[in-house]
Amino acid sequence: MGGGIAGLTAAYDLAAGGHDVVLLEAADRVGGKLRREDVAGVSVDVGAEAMLNRRPEGVDLARSLGLAVEHPTVASSRIWTRGALRPLPRSLMGVPLDLDQLVASGVLSDEGVDRVRLEPTLPPEVIDGDVSVGDLVSRRFGDEVTDRLVEPLLGGVYAGRSREISARAAVPQLVVLAERGSVLEQAAAIPTTYDLPVFAGLPGGMAGLPEALAGAGTFRVRTGVTVRELVRVADGFRVTLGPTTHPEALDVDAVVLATPAAPTGRLLTDLAPVAAAELAAIESASMAVVTLAFRVSDVPDLAATTSSGFLVPPVDGRRIKASTFSFAKWGWVREAGRGALDREDVLHLRTSLGRHREATALQAADEELVAASLADLALAVGLAARPVDTHVQRWGGGLPQYAVGHLDRVARIRAALDAVPGLVVCGATYDGVGVPAVIGSAHRAAGELAAPGTMEP
Ligand SMILES: Cc1cc2nc3c(=O)[nH]c(=O)nc-3n(C[C@H](O)[C@H](O)[C@H](O)COP(=O)(O)OP(=O)(O)OC[C@H]3O[C@@H](n4cnc5c(N)ncnc54)[C@H](O)[C@@H]3O)c2cc1C
């Protein structure tokens, strides 16, 4: 149950194994955080808009469904900090790997750079269990690196705070390097030139992926049905769904729970109380994506940009935390905008707002979030035109927070669920929030369920 990319992938895998699968989704459409909406006559992503290409699961799944894959046409993101847009120096999730580039970028003050220069003199880290990314980075590189580089990058992925997010879960490579010694001294050994582009997307939007999975027709899809209860019965599980006034019972052999942590925890309260308690302890961050469409003729300078957008460190006190110039980043978005509005060309870009424990920043009308985005864009890139169309997508509790100790917590959840044969979990709560990681967790869940002796086809 849960018709995001995790639930759909697990359903697709199980159906391919010959199982009779029904997918239950509370919303009126499948896809979860992969969703598109019409803005100025063009259907654009209003949730996830890219996937890592260096992890194979997302691209492999798309190709196996016959979907074309596209890579960003520009890949130069910048940081809006200390009053200017600055190039993003070579980094590992914001941790600088090239001192010369860092200095040239101007992202840090002179004192901040001096502190970074001390890193090679520090002894290797001894990390007992886990540590937050921010604490580890501050210890080695100073607070400025955490605040101006790591915070915006982690904020982009988790909408979280670097001093709370688990280093072992979010940036395991950094932990390995720091335990060995100086990160900067080992930086040269970290490859940065790959044969493969870092990111991939789908022409028409990432939302095409869930639609293709559901559209394959290999399993049944029921939307608009909220699963409210899950109990064990003699041969499997009884699922209760629908409104309390008209409940419907569905008896099944096995269950994949691909819902976010909070509903998953609620559904497991009686069946697996230890797992339920662990799930209840996982917090989430809310955010909003504001999509703005402009007439190209109104924004000629912006239309010529070769940048894919910029990130904003919270320490700079802006309202937005990032902006993606979708028209510059994705060839298909630019193409789709040609002649889209009364035969005039339009371009699309988006901003994102909202960080963990800053839900109040989102407690504003849609128009206010649009106005805040326009105000920040005016300061950052001098954008003064009025948009021809806007769309605000709110993602309440949209991103799970991988707090310090997350990996151990997930191990405890899985251990508790071992006592409930025929039930598995997957999704962004467990093994990574990025689309490929989520797909990977779904493959794993389906594989566990289909293992010999667990469930008959
Ligand atoms: C704004 C935003 C931008 C992002 N950008 C990127 C990106 O560019 N690249 C990237 O790799 N990742 C990105 N991510 C992360 C990624 O999109 C998600 O982690 C991933 O899509 C989550 O998939 P999921 O299937 O685990 O969960 P979801 O997509 O949350 O799906 C869970 C589904 O369960 C349903 N559900 C909940 N409760 C019930 C119930 N009781 N009964 C039935 N159904 C229920 C929900 O309606 C939902 O459809 C982004 C996330 C957000 C929020």
The ligand as an ORCA input file, in Angstrom:
! r2SCAN-3c Opt
* xyz 0 1
  C       9.570     18.676     -3.154
  C      10.433     17.445     -3.269
  C      11.425     17.420     -4.246
  C      12.210     16.279     -4.390
  N      13.153     16.263     -5.373
  C      13.850     15.145     -5.603
  C      14.702     15.049     -6.723
  O      14.811     15.986     -7.538
  N      15.410     13.898     -6.908
  C      15.268     12.836     -6.056
  O      15.923     11.793     -6.272
  N      14.424     12.876     -4.987
  C      13.709     13.993     -4.764
  N      12.829     14.044     -3.711
  C      12.663     12.857     -2.868
  C      11.799     11.775     -3.542
  O      10.900     12.354     -4.442
  C      11.000     10.989     -2.518
  O      11.829     10.572     -1.462
  C      10.341      9.765     -3.130
  O       9.593     10.103     -4.280
  C       9.463      9.088     -2.094
  O       8.815      7.987     -2.652
  P       7.961      7.019     -1.716
  O       7.253      6.072     -2.613
  O       8.821      6.453     -0.646
  O       6.931      7.960     -0.939
  P       5.756      8.901     -1.446
  O       6.059      9.483     -2.756
  O       5.503      9.810     -0.293
  O       4.517      7.906     -1.614
  C       3.814      7.414     -0.521
  C       2.368      7.259     -0.948
  O       1.629      6.657      0.119
  C       0.332      7.209      0.111
  N      -0.281      6.951      1.413
  C       0.039      7.518      2.607
  N      -0.738      7.000      3.578
  C      -1.562      6.081      2.993
  C      -2.564      5.197      3.478
  N      -2.888      5.151      4.768
  N      -3.216      4.396      2.586
  C      -2.890      4.422      1.268
  N      -1.933      5.237      0.761
  C      -1.273      6.056      1.614
  C       0.583      8.669     -0.205
  O      -0.596      9.304     -0.681
  C       1.696      8.595     -1.233
  O       1.194      8.580     -2.558
  C      12.015     15.165     -3.532
  C      11.033     15.214     -2.538
  C      10.242     16.328     -2.406
  C       9.165     16.360     -1.358
*
